């Protein structure tokens, strides 16, 4: 069995569903909640996995929470002193 994502033009949904109903012994349709909540879910997931892999193999450095907020505070002090 294979799983596929299918995009269907709005005006063709009824025709597509008729086809599926006529071949229901071979086709199962279920909605993907991830895509309903976020149409770019799988693209974002892939990007986050790549970022994690890049951190693990040393291609990019992960900066600590404390460092980031320290940099922000220093920047704000610089702005306030102008």
N, C-alpha and C positions, 0 to 999 in steps of 0.2 A: 504494500500500500504506500502511496505517496501523498504528502500534504502540500497543497499549493495555495497561494493567495491569488484571488481573482478580483480584478477591478471591473465593474460593470457599469456602463453608461446608464444614467437614471431612466432614460426612456426605453431601455432594453431589459430592465430587471424582470418584468412580468414574463417576457419571452424566455429568458434564461431560467426562471423558476419553473416554467412549464416543461422545459427540456429536462431539468433536474428531476422533477416529479415523474416524468415518463421513464427515467433511468435510475430510479431511486435505489434499486438493488445494488448498484455499483457506485453510487455517490452519496456521501454524507456531508451535510452543510451544518456548520456551527459558527456562531459569531465569535470573533477574537476580542475579548474584553479589553486587552491591552491596546488594540487599535481603535476601539471605540472611545477609550479615554484619551489616547494620544496617537494621532495618525502617524507620527514619526517615531513611535516607541522602539521599533527594531533598529532604525538607523541610530538613535541615541544610545541604545544598548550596545551596539557594535562599537561606536565611538568610545564609550566609557570602558569597554573591555580593552580597546587598543591603548587608551591612556594608562590603564592599570598595567598592561603588559610592558609599556614603555617605561613606567616607573620601576617595575620589577627588574628589567634588564638594564637599567641605568641610562637609558637614552634621554630621559627627562628626570628632573629632581622634584620630589614632593617637598613643599615648604611647610613647616609646622604652623599650626594655628597661632601660636604665640608670636612667631616671626612675622606673619602677615599682619596681625593686629598691631605689633610694635611698629612696623613700617607705616601703617595707616596713621597711628598716633604721631609719629615723627613728622609725617607729611602735613598733618593738620597743624602741628606746632609751627612748622615753617610758614604755612599760609597765614596763621594768626600773627606772626611776627613781622609781616610785611608792612 
